[in-house]
Amino acid sequence: MPGPHGAPQSGSFLCPTELDRARVVEASARVRVARTICAVVVGLALLVIAPWVGWWTLIGLGVIALDFATLERRLRRSARPERVAAGSLLLALVVAGVAVAGSGGPDSPLLPWIVIPAMTSATRFRRQVVVALGALSVAVTLAATIPVDPQAFADDPSLVIVTLALLICVSVIAAALLHGELEQRDLAVLDPLTGLLNRASLESRVAEIEQQARITDAAVSLIVCDIDHFKHVNDEHGHERGDAVLRDVALEMRRSLRTFELVYRIGGEEFLVLLPGVELREAVGVAERVRRAVAAARPGDLEVTVSAGVAAASGAATHYGRLFAAADEALLDAKRAGRNRVVAADEVLARAEGTRGLAPDVGAAPLG
């Protein structure tokens, strides 16, 4: 089902739409420098104040540093990167809560640092997640202060109250800024007719998947789909009915795919599906499932079918240009063979892999 701003739903609270998931993945490059600076500043501050709050607090810093050092690699290897990112934020919140409880509770000088996870969540997640993490941070703040020293809190609750107010303000402001940013982003990377991701959103995801495959030696498959005789639909029934067909086909494709299988409208009646971690045989099954779903759905209340070409590669051989060229050639074979069918490009890709590093990017769908 389409979600906010027309983006297809994936059914996850953390990432209900493809756009949300793309944002989680792409955030790594955008915030890497800022996150590194913040980590260094927090580390230096802990070193300076350790004689007053206790050297044991450096253990927490070590835990966060280890998580930080391995985060990018874990994001690349995971089919659900939003869970990895959320887990990292929750770990930072728990460590901050333990540090506050162990360094004075309501009088802890570390109290303001509980704000950091809620503040940084806005770099990756949608407004509802930011608000939820802010609420959880409030609960952690209360749990790490009042039970630790109720008398100290009763004598002077000002630091806890100020921290809670800061948490609420940061969460509200971050959520508002994020909402505005996502509205602008939707206009740039979502196809307005179908609600699918468009070419502009494909480039960074392709680079991420290529890098992930080369590091993990995992497979990547690509499906190129085309609506059969779409020009005939427009000529016979008009462009309004043609638009209805495109919307219905997009919806059936999204329903047929799992949450990490991203579908893009790359032009006219042509769609592209990226399948990280999927071998060729399984990808052919996915394409067949999509083909059958579209045929059974009668998009636009017409007898409409799709043809598909499938290609796969793994490890160092993964290259978008060669994958697209192979899948596109397989799609042409499906058209020549009578349409409404799926053709795999295993032989085509085997030839490309035999000369990898030399093959040009001929036939690649333009990015951006």
N, C-alpha and C positions, 0 to 999 in steps of 0.2 A: 504493500500500500504506500502511496506517496506520503511523505512526512512534511514537516515544515519547509516552506519555500519550494515545494514540489520534489524534494529529494526522496528517493526510494528508501523505505524502511528496512532495517536489518533485524529488528527485534531485540537489540541490546540497549540497556540503559546507558552504558558508557558511550556507545556509538550507534545510535538508531539509524543513521543514514550513511551512505557511502562517503559523503562529503565529510562527515565527522571522523570516519576512520582515516581518510586521506589526511586530514588535519593533524591527527595524532602522529602519523608517520612523518609528515613533512616538517613538523615542529622541531625535530632534532637539529636540522641544519640551521633553522632560523634563530634558535636560542642557545646554540652551543657556546658561543663566546660569552654571552651574558651569564649563562649558568656557570661557566668556569670562573668568571670574575667573582660571582657571589660565593662560590665554594671556597675560593682562596681567601676572601674577606672574612667569611665565617670562621675558617680555620685559624687565621691569624688572630682574630678576636678571642677565640677559645684559648689559644696559647697564652695570650696576654693576661686573661682573667683567671686562668687555671689556679694560680696560688690562692685566690679568694673563694672560688666555687668548687675546687677540687680537681686534681689531675685525672681522676677517674672519668671525667666528662670527655676526655680525649678518646676514650673507647667508643663512645657514641659517634664521635667524629670519624673514627676509623671505619665503623660500620657504614656510615653514609658515604664515605669516600670510596669504599669497595663497591657499593651499589652504584654509585655514579660512574665508576670506571668501567663497569660491565654493562651499563644500561643500553648503550647503543647496540652492542653485539646481541643482547637478548631481544631487543626490539626487532632487529633484522631477522632473527631466527624464528620468531614466533608468528604463527598464523593469526594470533589475536593480540597484536601489539598494544591495544588499549588496556588490556588487563595487566601487561607488564608495566606500563607507565603508571597506571593507578596503584599497583602494588608498591612501586617506588615511592610515590607520594605518601601512601599510608605508612610505609616503613619510616620515612622521615618524621611523620607526625608522632608515631609511637616513640621513637627515639627522643624527640623533643619533649614529650610528656614525661618520660622516665627521667630525663635530665632535670626537668623542672621539679619533679617530686623529690629527687635526690639532692637538690641544692637549695632547699628552703621552702618549697611549696609556694604559699601565697607571697613570700618575700623573695622568691628566686629572681636573680637578675636575668635569668634566661627566659623568663615568661614571654617577652615580645617575640621570641623566635618561633613560637607556635604558629604565628601568622604566616610564616614562609611557605609551607605546603599549600595552604589555601590560595595564597597569592600566585604561586607558580602554576597552579592547576589551570589557570586561564590561558596559558600558552598552548595547551593541548586539547582541552575539553570544552564542551558546550556549557551554556549557562546553568542548566539544571545540575550538572556534575559539580561545577564550581560552588553553587549554593549548598549542595549536599555535603561537600567536603568542609565548607565553612561551618555548617551546623555540627559536623563531627568534631571539628577543631574546638568549638565551644564546649562540647561534652568532655573532650580530653582536658581542656583547661580547667574545668570545674573538678574533674576527677583527680587531677594532679596537684590541686591546691587545697581545697577545703578539707578533705579527709586527712591530708598529711598533717595539718596544724590548724584545727578549727579555732583555737584561741587566737592565734596570730591573725587569721582572717577576720575574726570578730573585732579585734583591736584596730586593724587597719586594712580594709579590703580594697584600698584605692588602686594598687597595682593590678589586681585581678580584674577590677571593673574597667580600668583603662585598657587592659589587654583584650577583654571581651568586646569593648566598644570598637577597638581597632580592628579586630577580627571581622565584626559585622560590617564595618565601613569598607574594608578591603574587599570582602566577598561581594558586596552589593556593587561597588564601583567596577570591580573586575568583570562581574557578570554583565553589567550594562555595556562596558566597552566591548566585551566579547560579542554581545548580541549585534552591535553595530558593525563590527568587523565581519561577522558571518553573513550579514545581509549584503554587504558589499562583495564579499567573496562569492556568494551564490551567483551574483550577476556575471562574474568572470568565469566560473568553472562549471556551471550547470547549464545544460541544454534547456532553454526555456519551454520547449514544446513537450519533451518527454520527461524532464526532471532527472535524466541520467547525467553522469559526468561527461564532460566534453573533452576535446583535444587539449585544451589549455591545462587541464588537470592531469593529463596523461604523462607528461614529461618527467616530473619529479617521481611519480610512482614507478615508471619504467626504470629509472636510474636506481631507485631503492631495491627493486626486485632483482635487477641484474647484479648488483653488489651482493645481495643476500645469497643468490645462487652461487656466485663465485666463491664466497667464503665458506658456505656449507656444502658445496657440491650437490645442491638440491636441484630438482627438476623445475622447469617453468614451461607451461603450455599456453598457447595463444589460439583463440578462436576468432575468425573473421566471418560474420554473418551478413547476408544480404537478402532483402525481401524480394522474392521472385515476382517479375512482371509488375514492378511498382509503377512504372510509367503508364502502364495500361490502367491501373487503378485511378490515377489522376486524370487520364484522358477520358475514361468512361464515366467516372463518378464525381469528378471535381476534386479540387485541392482540399476542401473541407473534409471530405470523406478520407482523402489521403492522410491528412493530419490525424484523424481518428485512428486509422490503421497504424500509424507510427506510434501513437500513444499506447495502443493496446498491445502491440508487439513488444514495446519496451517493458510494459507491466508484466507480460507473461515471461519474458526473459528474466526479469528480476525475481519473480516468484520461483523460477526453476533453478536459481543459483543459491549457493550457500553464502554466508556473510562475508567471507574473505575472497570470494570470486567476484571481481569488480567488472562491471559492464559499462562501456562508453559508447556514445553515439559519435562516430568519427566523420560522418558526412551523410547527407541525403537519407538513403534507406540502408546505410551500412553501419554495423555495430561491431564492437571489438570486446572480447572477454579475456581478461588476464587471470591465469590460474597458477599462482605460486605454489610450489610443492606438489604439483600434479604431473604424473607421467602421461605419455601420449595416449595409451590405451584408455586410461580413466578420462582424459580430456575428450576423447571421441565419444565416450558415454555421456558426458555432460552436454556436448553439442547435440547428440541424438535426443537427449531429454528436452532440450530447448526446442529443437525442430518439431518434436511431437506435440509439445505444449502449445506452440503457436498454431499449428495446424488444427488442433482440437478446439482452440478458443474462438475461431472465426473473428479475427480482429476487424473492427469496423463493420461487423456483421457481414463479412465477405469471406469467400474461400481464398484465404491467403496462406502462402507457405514461405519458408525460408530455406536457403542453401547455406552451407557452412564449410569452411576450410580450416583444418586443425594442424598445428605444428608444435613441436616440443624440442627442448634442448635442456642440457644440465651443466652445472659447473661453469668452467671457463668458456664453454661453447655458447653460453647464453648471451645473445645479442639481439636487441629488439629489431634492428633493421633486417637481419637475416630471418628471424622468426616471422616477421610480418610478410616478407617477400615469399617465404615458403607457404604460409597459410593463405595468402592471396592467390598464389598459383593453384593451390588445392581448391580454393573456392571457384576459380575459373573452370577447373576440371569438373566440379560438381554442376556448374551451369551447363557445360557442354554435354554432360551425361544425362541431362533431362531435368535438372533442378529438383527441389524438395528432397535433398539428400546431403549427407556428410561425407567429405573426402579427407583422408589423413595425408599429410605431406611427409611421411616417414622416409620415402626414397629421396625426395627433394632435399630434405634436411640432412640426410646422410651424406649427400654430395657436398652440401655446404659445410658440414663439419669436417669433411675430408680436406677442405681447403680453407679452414677457418683462419682468420687473420688476414686473408687475401680478398675475401668476398666483399664487394662494395655494398652499400646500403640501397641498392636499386629496389624500388617498389615500396619502400617504407612509407607508412602514412606520416605526413608532416606533423610535427609536434609544435604546439604553441600557436 
